[in-house]
Each structure stands twice: as C-alpha cells, then as structure tokens.
Amino acid sequence: MSYRFEATQDFFDSATEINTLIKLSESADGNEALFLKLSLVCIVTKFQVYVESVLEEYLYLLKNSETKSRNISTHMKMNSLRISISENNALTGLQSHKNFTDEKRDSILNYLDSIKYFYVDDIKIDNSFKFNTKFPLGKTGKDELCKLLWQIDGNINPFNNIDINKLDSLLLARHLVVHRDRFNRTFTDVENDFDFCKSLVKYIDDYLDKRL
C-alpha cells in the first residue's frame, strides 16, 4: 500500500521490528511478559516519533510547494500569527519610548513583511509561516495530538470514527512499564494496541494528505 508521506512509509517499514517482538513472546519460555513489555514500549515510541515526523514533513511540503496563502485556512493563518506573536518579535518593547528608533522601525517593517501571508492572498507560504510539529514536553496524549491537528482547520475532534481515548490508555500502560515495572497486558492486548496505532497512522496520513 502506498502512502502520501514518507514518514508513514517509514513507520510501516519499521513495524516489522514490533511484529518480531510480539511473535517472540509466543515462544519465549518464561519471558513472554518481557517481550510484550518491549513490544508495548516500542509501539508507543514509534507512534510518537511518527506524529512529529509526519507533521514536519507536512510543513516542509507546505513551504516548498507552490502553496499560496489563499489555499490555506483562515484558522491556520491565525494560528501561525498566534505563534509568531507569542515569540519574541519586533513588536516587543514598544511600551518603552527608548525603542522609538529607525532601527526598531526597520525591524518592525521586516516583521510585518514576514506575516504577509496573513493579509495578502498571493503570497507563497515560506519559512516565516509558523506551525507546531512537536508534542509539548512530557505530554503526548490524545489532547495534545488533537491540538497538533487542530492547527490546520480548527477541528477539535479530528478523529471522527476512531476512539482516540484508547491512546491515553496505551500511554498509561507504557508509563507503568517504564516507571513502575507494572504490566498486565496479554498477547492479544498488545496486538490490539499495535493495530490501534497503525489505524491512527493511516488516518493521520490521509487526514494530512487531504489538507495539503
């Protein structure tokens, strides 16, 4: 099966490693739980890496195609502007009269030029466009995933037909393995966990493809 993004293909290419670990658990005399633990941690890690990789690729394609500002949603432009304003930009410091200089004026003009995508329809999307591709530090649950995709068109629930709540359950299971060495999942549970993540990956690939 072909996918829109290289990150998606990479995920499924590397999925053979997880399949191997899961199968090894069936024949691991006395070490079934060990291989299932490794499988679970590997599933979660590869999925988290995938999300950030595919969003980086999405942003790269957006900036390196002929995409014009008219072709992206108002929500996406507003989100980019929000990120830009939250960063240290040229408008910072205008409360102080000592910054009323020609140099400050020039830096403001450069900044305004960098956000032309916000008000000029024919501007090509370039590196001045802002879009978060990373999970917040230490937070990789369903809410954080939805917020990353929310940047595109403002849909707070982009996973229409998928029970995304399962993601938090999976992350909790991984947390218990890593931090407390607790594990109560079966072979079937881990297989289902893997199938769930694969369904998310396919969905995200299609979701982003339709919005390029």
PASEBA-1860 file (N, C-alpha, C; in nm, 3 decimals):
! residues 212
1> MSYRFEAT> 0.084/-0.119/0.000/0.000/0.000/0.000/0.088/0.125/0.000 ~ 0.051/0.223/-0.082/0.128/0.347/-0.088/0.067/0.452/0.004 ~ 0.153/0.538/0.057/0.108/0.643/0.148/0.155/0.778/0.096 ~ 0.093/0.882/0.144/0.125/1.016/0.096/0.260/1.065/0.150 ~ 0.290/1.027/0.273/0.408/1.081/0.339/0.515/0.973/0.360 ~ 0.640/1.014/0.344/0.750/0.921/0.367/0.753/0.874/0.512 ~ 0.713/0.962/0.604/0.711/0.926/0.745/0.618/0.808/0.771 ~ 0.508/0.803/0.698/0.413/0.693/0.714/0.473/0.564/0.663
9> QDFFDSAT> 0.537/0.570/0.547/0.601/0.451/0.493/0.711/0.402/0.586 ~ 0.787/0.497/0.642/0.894/0.461/0.735/0.838/0.390/0.858 ~ 0.724/0.439/0.906/0.661/0.376/1.023/0.627/0.230/0.994 ~ 0.565/0.206/0.879/0.524/0.069/0.849/0.642/-0.019/0.811 ~ 0.747/0.041/0.756/0.868/-0.037/0.729/0.931/-0.085/0.860 ~ 0.931/0.003/0.960/0.991/-0.032/1.088/0.899/-0.116/1.175 ~ 0.774/-0.127/1.134/0.677/-0.205/1.212/0.712/-0.353/1.218 ~ 0.796/-0.398/1.125/0.837/-0.538/1.127/0.911/-0.572/1.256
17> EINTLIKL> 0.980/-0.474/1.312/1.051/-0.496/1.439/0.952/-0.529/1.551 ~ 0.841/-0.457/1.551/0.740/-0.481/1.654/0.675/-0.617/1.633 ~ 0.647/-0.650/1.509/0.590/-0.782/1.480/0.682/-0.893/1.529 ~ 0.812/-0.872/1.510/0.909/-0.972/1.555/0.906/-0.987/1.706 ~ 0.903/-0.876/1.778/0.898/-0.881/1.924/0.772/-0.951/1.975 ~ 0.660/-0.918/1.912/0.533/-0.980/1.955/0.537/-1.131/1.932 ~ 0.588/-1.172/1.817/0.595/-1.315/1.786/0.692/-1.388/1.878 ~ 0.801/-1.321/1.913/0.898/-1.383/2.004/0.836/-1.412/2.140
25> SESADGNE> 0.740/-1.332/2.180/0.676/-1.353/2.311/0.603/-1.487/2.316 ~ 0.560/-1.535/2.200/0.486/-1.663/2.196/0.578/-1.782/2.226 ~ 0.707/-1.767/2.191/0.797/-1.881/2.208/0.905/-1.855/2.315 ~ 0.889/-1.742/2.386/0.988/-1.708/2.488/0.955/-1.778/2.618 ~ 1.018/-1.890/2.638/0.988/-1.973/2.755/1.019/-1.897/2.884 ~ 0.912/-1.858/2.955/0.927/-1.787/3.081/0.953/-1.639/3.066 ~ 0.968/-1.591/2.943/0.997/-1.449/2.920/0.893/-1.381/2.833 ~ 0.772/-1.436/2.832/0.666/-1.380/2.749/0.640/-1.233/2.782
33> ALFLKLSL> 0.629/-1.205/2.913/0.598/-1.069/2.957/0.708/-0.971/2.915 ~ 0.833/-1.016/2.919/0.944/-0.929/2.881/0.930/-0.881/2.737 ~ 0.903/-0.972/2.646/0.890/-0.935/2.505/0.766/-0.851/2.479 ~ 0.660/-0.877/2.555/0.539/-0.796/2.540/0.562/-0.655/2.592 ~ 0.637/-0.643/2.702/0.672/-0.510/2.753/0.752/-0.432/2.648 ~ 0.853/-0.499/2.592/0.935/-0.435/2.490/0.850/-0.394/2.370 ~ 0.757/-0.480/2.333/0.668/-0.450/2.221/0.586/-0.325/2.248 ~ 0.529/-0.318/2.369/0.444/-0.205/2.405/0.522/-0.074/2.404
41> VCIVTKFQ> 0.639/-0.074/2.466/0.721/0.047/2.469/0.761/0.089/2.328 ~ 0.794/-0.008/2.246/0.834/0.019/2.108/0.718/0.076/2.027 ~ 0.599/0.023/2.046/0.479/0.072/1.976/0.456/0.219/2.006 ~ 0.456/0.253/2.133/0.429/0.391/2.174/0.537/0.486/2.123 ~ 0.663/0.444/2.137/0.774/0.529/2.094/0.769/0.556/1.944 ~ 0.749/0.451/1.866/0.745/0.468/1.721/0.627/0.554/1.678 ~ 0.515/0.543/1.749/0.399/0.625/1.714/0.427/0.772/1.744 ~ 0.484/0.801/1.860/0.514/0.939/1.895/0.614/1.001/1.799
49> VYVESVLE> 0.716/0.924/1.762/0.814/0.972/1.664/0.745/0.997/1.530 ~ 0.653/0.908/1.493/0.582/0.924/1.366/0.504/1.054/1.361 ~ 0.429/1.084/1.466/0.345/1.204/1.466/0.430/1.329/1.439 ~ 0.541/1.343/1.509/0.625/1.461/1.491/0.692/1.460/1.353 ~ 0.731/1.344/1.306/0.796/1.334/1.175/0.700/1.369/1.062 ~ 0.578/1.319/1.069/0.483/1.344/0.960/0.438/1.490/0.959 ~ 0.429/1.552/1.076/0.394/1.694/1.081/0.508/1.780/1.027 ~ 0.630/1.742/1.056/0.745/1.814/1.000/0.746/1.802/0.847
57> EYLYLLKN> 0.714/1.683/0.799/0.710/1.662/0.654/0.595/1.741/0.591 ~ 0.482/1.743/0.658/0.366/1.821/0.611/0.403/1.969/0.598 ~ 0.468/2.023/0.702/0.508/2.164/0.700/0.611/2.189/0.591 ~ 0.705/2.096/0.576/0.807/2.110/0.471/0.742/2.116/0.332 ~ 0.647/2.026/0.307/0.579/2.025/0.177/0.498/2.151/0.156 ~ 0.441/2.200/0.263/0.361/2.323/0.255/0.449/2.442/0.215 ~ 0.568/2.445/0.271/0.659/2.558/0.247/0.737/2.544/0.116 ~ 0.747/2.425/0.064/0.831/2.402/-0.053/0.751/2.363/-0.176
65> SETKSRNI> 0.625/2.399/-0.176/0.542/2.379/-0.294/0.500/2.517/-0.343 ~ 0.405/2.519/-0.431/0.355/2.648/-0.480/0.233/2.694/-0.403 ~ 0.220/2.646/-0.280/0.104/2.681/-0.199/0.101/2.831/-0.172 ~ -0.011/2.892/-0.203/-0.031/3.035/-0.177/-0.118/3.051/-0.052 ~ -0.111/3.168/0.007/-0.184/3.192/0.132/-0.334/3.171/0.116 ~ -0.386/3.195/-0.006/-0.529/3.177/-0.029/-0.572/3.030/-0.017 ~ -0.474/2.940/-0.028/-0.505/2.797/-0.027/-0.505/2.733/0.111 ~ -0.472/2.811/0.213/-0.477/2.756/0.348/-0.587/2.826/0.427
73> STHMKMNS> -0.634/2.758/0.529/-0.750/2.809/0.603/-0.716/2.933/0.683 ~ -0.819/3.014/0.707/-0.803/3.131/0.794/-0.755/3.088/0.931 ~ -0.806/2.974/0.977/-0.765/2.924/1.109/-0.614/2.898/1.112 ~ -0.562/2.842/1.006/-0.421/2.810/1.001/-0.336/2.938/1.000 ~ -0.384/3.039/0.929/-0.313/3.168/0.928/-0.316/3.230/1.067 ~ -0.432/3.226/1.131/-0.445/3.284/1.264/-0.354/3.211/1.363 ~ -0.347/3.080/1.348/-0.261/3.001/1.438/-0.115/3.038/1.419 ~ -0.074/3.055/1.294/0.063/3.095/1.266/0.093/3.232/1.327
81> LRISISEN> -0.001/3.323/1.314/0.016/3.457/1.372/0.023/3.450/1.524 ~ -0.059/3.364/1.582/-0.060/3.345/1.728/0.078/3.301/1.776 ~ 0.135/3.203/1.707/0.268/3.154/1.745/0.371/3.265/1.729 ~ 0.361/3.337/1.618/0.455/3.444/1.590/0.452/3.551/1.698 ~ 0.332/3.590/1.740/0.317/3.694/1.842/0.367/3.646/1.977 ~ 0.349/3.516/2.004/0.392/3.463/2.133/0.544/3.455/2.144 ~ 0.611/3.458/2.030/0.757/3.456/2.029/0.810/3.599/2.044 ~ 0.937/3.611/2.063/0.999/3.742/2.076/1.010/3.805/1.938
89> NALTGLQS> 0.916/3.893/1.903/0.917/3.953/1.770/0.943/4.104/1.780 ~ 0.945/4.169/1.665/0.984/4.310/1.659/0.888/4.403/1.731 ~ 0.766/4.360/1.756/0.670/4.446/1.825/0.696/4.454/1.974 ~ 0.776/4.359/2.024/0.810/4.359/2.166/0.891/4.483/2.201 ~ 0.854/4.548/2.310/0.932/4.661/2.359/0.879/4.796/2.321 ~ 0.767/4.803/2.251/0.713/4.932/2.209/0.654/5.012/2.325 ~ 0.640/4.948/2.441/0.592/5.022/2.557/0.695/5.125/2.603 ~ 0.819/5.104/2.566/0.926/5.194/2.608/0.962/5.292/2.496
97> HKNFTDEK> 0.961/5.420/2.526/0.991/5.522/2.426/1.135/5.514/2.375 ~ 1.224/5.456/2.454/1.363/5.447/2.411/1.379/5.358/2.287 ~ 1.275/5.277/2.256/1.278/5.191/2.137/1.219/5.257/2.014 ~ 1.183/5.384/2.024/1.125/5.455/1.910/1.239/5.505/1.821 ~ 1.302/5.410/1.753/1.419/5.442/1.671/1.399/5.395/1.528 ~ 1.483/5.444/1.439/1.477/5.400/1.299/1.508/5.250/1.289 ~ 1.600/5.205/1.372/1.636/5.062/1.372/1.515/4.977/1.411 ~ 1.442/5.020/1.514/1.323/4.947/1.557/1.217/4.951/1.448
105> RDSILNYL> 1.203/5.066/1.384/1.107/5.079/1.274/1.137/4.980/1.163 ~ 1.264/4.968/1.127/1.303/4.876/1.021/1.275/4.730/1.059 ~ 1.301/4.696/1.187/1.277/4.559/1.231/1.127/4.528/1.231 ~ 1.044/4.628/1.262/0.900/4.609/1.259/0.853/4.589/1.115 ~ 0.908/4.668/1.023/0.872/4.652/0.882/0.909/4.513/0.831 ~ 1.025/4.463/0.872/1.067/4.328/0.834/0.972/4.224/0.890 ~ 0.928/4.247/1.015/0.835/4.153/1.077/0.701/4.154/1.003 ~ 0.650/4.272/0.973/0.523/4.282/0.901/0.534/4.216/0.764
113> DSIKYFYV> 0.650/4.230/0.702/0.671/4.166/0.572/0.667/4.014/0.586 ~ 0.712/3.962/0.702/0.716/3.816/0.724/0.578/3.757/0.747 ~ 0.479/3.840/0.779/0.343/3.788/0.804/0.246/3.831/0.696 ~ 0.299/3.860/0.576/0.211/3.898/0.466/0.113/3.787/0.428 ~ 0.151/3.662/0.459/0.058/3.551/0.431/-0.077/3.574/0.498 ~ -0.078/3.657/0.603/-0.199/3.680/0.680/-0.298/3.771/0.607 ~ -0.246/3.859/0.521/-0.336/3.956/0.458/-0.316/3.973/0.308 ~ -0.224/3.898/0.248/-0.204/3.904/0.102/-0.226/3.764/0.045
121> DDIKIDNS> -0.325/3.750/-0.041/-0.365/3.617/-0.091/-0.260/3.551/-0.180 ~ -0.180/3.629/-0.251/-0.088/3.571/-0.349/0.050/3.539/-0.293 ~ 0.068/3.558/-0.164/0.198/3.530/-0.103/0.220/3.379/-0.092 ~ 0.338/3.335/-0.131/0.374/3.194/-0.120/0.411/3.163/0.025 ~ 0.365/3.049/0.073/0.398/3.007/0.208/0.547/2.973/0.214 ~ 0.618/3.034/0.309/0.762/3.010/0.319/0.801/2.987/0.465 ~ 0.928/3.004/0.495/0.979/2.972/0.629/0.929/3.066/0.738 ~ 0.867/3.175/0.701/0.812/3.265/0.803/0.681/3.210/0.860
129> FKFNTKFP> 0.624/3.111/0.794/0.498/3.053/0.840/0.522/2.963/0.960 ~ 0.437/2.977/1.062/0.455/2.906/1.188/0.354/2.792/1.203 ~ 0.406/2.679/1.255/0.320/2.562/1.275/0.393/2.468/1.371 ~ 0.329/2.432/1.481/0.392/2.344/1.578/0.393/2.199/1.528 ~ 0.508/2.136/1.533/0.518/1.996/1.491/0.558/1.904/1.606 ~ 0.578/1.961/1.724/0.627/1.883/1.838/0.521/1.874/1.948 ~ 0.519/1.759/2.015/0.438/1.747/2.135/0.497/1.839/2.242 ~ 0.411/1.893/2.331/0.466/1.965/2.446/0.552/1.871/2.529
137> LGKTGKDE> 0.654/1.925/2.592/0.747/1.843/2.669/0.673/1.762/2.775 ~ 0.688/1.629/2.766/0.629/1.541/2.865/0.481/1.513/2.846 ~ 0.422/1.565/2.739/0.279/1.544/2.715/0.257/1.493/2.573 ~ 0.205/1.370/2.563/0.189/1.309/2.430/0.055/1.237/2.417 ~ -0.044/1.279/2.495/-0.172/1.211/2.496/-0.265/1.254/2.384 ~ -0.389/1.209/2.393/-0.488/1.237/2.288/-0.516/1.386/2.274 ~ -0.521/1.458/2.388/-0.548/1.601/2.380/-0.438/1.674/2.306 ~ -0.315/1.638/2.334/-0.201/1.701/2.267/-0.198/1.667/2.119
145> LCKLLWQI> -0.231/1.542/2.085/-0.236/1.502/1.944/-0.345/1.580/1.871 ~ -0.461/1.589/1.931/-0.572/1.663/1.868/-0.536/1.810/1.850 ~ -0.465/1.868/1.947/-0.427/2.010/1.937/-0.329/2.033/1.823 ~ -0.242/1.936/1.798/-0.149/1.950/1.686/-0.224/1.954/1.553 ~ -0.322/1.865/1.538/-0.401/1.863/1.414/-0.500/1.979/1.409 ~ -0.542/2.027/1.525/-0.634/2.140/1.535/-0.578/2.263/1.464 ~ -0.446/2.275/1.458/-0.383/2.391/1.396/-0.424/2.410/1.251 ~ -0.464/2.301/1.186/-0.488/2.306/1.042/-0.621/2.372/1.008
153> DGNINPFN> -0.728/2.324/1.068/-0.859/2.380/1.033/-0.951/2.403/1.153 ~ -0.897/2.392/1.273/-0.976/2.424/1.391/-1.069/2.314/1.438 ~ -1.051/2.195/1.384/-1.136/2.083/1.425/-1.083/2.026/1.557 ~ -1.161/2.043/1.664/-1.113/1.997/1.795/-1.122/1.846/1.810 ~ -1.195/1.780/1.721/-1.205/1.634/1.725/-1.182/1.579/1.585 ~ -1.057/1.577/1.539/-1.029/1.535/1.402/-1.046/1.385/1.377 ~ -1.053/1.306/1.485/-1.064/1.161/1.469/-1.211/1.119/1.479 ~ -1.282/1.136/1.371/-1.427/1.118/1.372/-1.471/0.978/1.410
161> NIDINKLD> -1.411/0.878/1.350/-1.460/0.740/1.366/-1.363/0.652/1.444 ~ -1.273/0.713/1.518/-1.175/0.638/1.596/-1.188/0.676/1.743 ~ -1.190/0.577/1.829/-1.197/0.604/1.973/-1.057/0.645/2.021 ~ -1.029/0.773/2.009/-0.897/0.824/2.040/-0.863/0.812/2.188 ~ -0.965/0.790/2.272/-0.940/0.774/2.416/-0.848/0.654/2.444 ~ -0.845/0.558/2.353/-0.759/0.441/2.370/-0.611/0.481/2.376 ~ -0.579/0.596/2.317/-0.440/0.638/2.315/-0.390/0.666/2.457 ~ -0.472/0.732/2.537/-0.432/0.761/2.675/-0.416/0.634/2.756
169> SLLLARHL> -0.502/0.536/2.731/-0.490/0.407/2.800/-0.359/0.339/2.764 ~ -0.321/0.348/2.637/-0.196/0.289/2.590/-0.076/0.360/2.650 ~ -0.083/0.492/2.659/0.027/0.568/2.717/0.042/0.538/2.866 ~ -0.071/0.519/2.933/-0.065/0.484/3.075/0.002/0.349/3.094 ~ -0.032/0.252/3.009/0.029/0.119/3.017/0.179/0.127/2.996 ~ 0.220/0.209/2.902/0.364/0.227/2.876/0.430/0.295/2.996 ~ 0.364/0.393/3.055/0.418/0.463/3.171/0.440/0.367/3.289 ~ 0.344/0.279/3.309/0.354/0.184/3.419/0.469/0.086/3.399
177> VVHRDRFN> 0.494/0.050/3.274/0.606/-0.039/3.245/0.739/0.031/3.272 ~ 0.752/0.152/3.221/0.880/0.223/3.228/0.912/0.271/3.369 ~ 0.811/0.320/3.440/0.836/0.386/3.567/0.806/0.300/3.690 ~ 0.723/0.197/3.674/0.688/0.116/3.790/0.705/-0.035/3.766 ~ 0.747/-0.068/3.646/0.764/-0.208/3.609/0.638/-0.289/3.636 ~ 0.524/-0.229/3.605/0.396/-0.297/3.617/0.339/-0.325/3.479 ~ 0.288/-0.449/3.462/0.241/-0.489/3.330/0.139/-0.601/3.344 ~ 0.021/-0.580/3.286/-0.083/-0.683/3.296/-0.152/-0.707/3.162
185> RTFTDVEN> -0.085/-0.669/3.053/-0.145/-0.688/2.922/-0.113/-0.828/2.868 ~ -0.207/-0.879/2.788/-0.190/-1.010/2.728/-0.135/-0.995/2.586 ~ -0.102/-1.109/2.527/-0.056/-1.111/2.388/-0.160/-1.043/2.298 ~ -0.286/-1.077/2.316/-0.394/-1.020/2.235/-0.406/-0.869/2.258 ~ -0.390/-0.827/2.383/-0.397/-0.684/2.414/-0.291/-0.606/2.336 ~ -0.170/-0.656/2.337/-0.060/-0.587/2.271/-0.080/-0.586/2.119 ~ -0.129/-0.696/2.066/-0.160/-0.698/1.922/-0.266/-0.594/1.889 ~ -0.367/-0.582/1.974/-0.472/-0.482/1.953/-0.417/-0.340/1.967
193> DFDFCKSL> -0.325/-0.321/2.061/-0.260/-0.191/2.077/-0.188/-0.151/1.949 ~ -0.118/-0.247/1.891/-0.043/-0.222/1.769/-0.138/-0.190/1.652 ~ -0.244/-0.267/1.641/-0.343/-0.243/1.535/-0.406/-0.104/1.550 ~ -0.430/-0.064/1.675/-0.487/0.067/1.701/-0.393/0.178/1.653 ~ -0.265/0.167/1.686/-0.169/0.268/1.644/-0.154/0.271/1.492 ~ -0.158/0.154/1.430/-0.149/0.151/1.284/-0.269/0.219/1.220 ~ -0.386/0.202/1.280/-0.506/0.267/1.227/-0.495/0.419/1.242 ~ -0.436/0.465/1.352/-0.415/0.609/1.372/-0.318/0.664/1.268
201> VKYIDDYL> -0.212/0.591/1.242/-0.112/0.635/1.145/-0.174/0.648/1.006 ~ -0.251/0.549/0.966/-0.317/0.555/0.835/-0.414/0.672/0.828 ~ -0.485/0.694/0.936/-0.583/0.803/0.940/-0.513/0.938/0.929 ~ -0.405/0.956/1.003/-0.332/1.082/1.001/-0.273/1.108/0.863 ~ -0.220/1.004/0.800/-0.165/1.017/0.665/-0.272/1.069/0.569 ~ -0.390/1.011/0.575/-0.500/1.052/0.488/-0.549/1.192/0.524 ~ -0.558/1.219/0.653/-0.607/1.349/0.701/-0.518/1.463/0.651 ~ -0.387/1.445/0.664/-0.295/1.550/0.621/-0.288/1.561/0.468
209> DKRL> -0.298/1.447/0.401/-0.296/1.446/0.256/-0.410/1.531/0.199 ~ -0.527/1.520/0.257/-0.643/1.594/0.209/-0.633/1.743/0.237 ~ -0.536/1.780/0.322/-0.524/1.921/0.360/-0.395/1.984/0.311 ~ -0.332/1.921/0.214/-0.215/1.982/0.150/-0.260/2.066/0.030
END
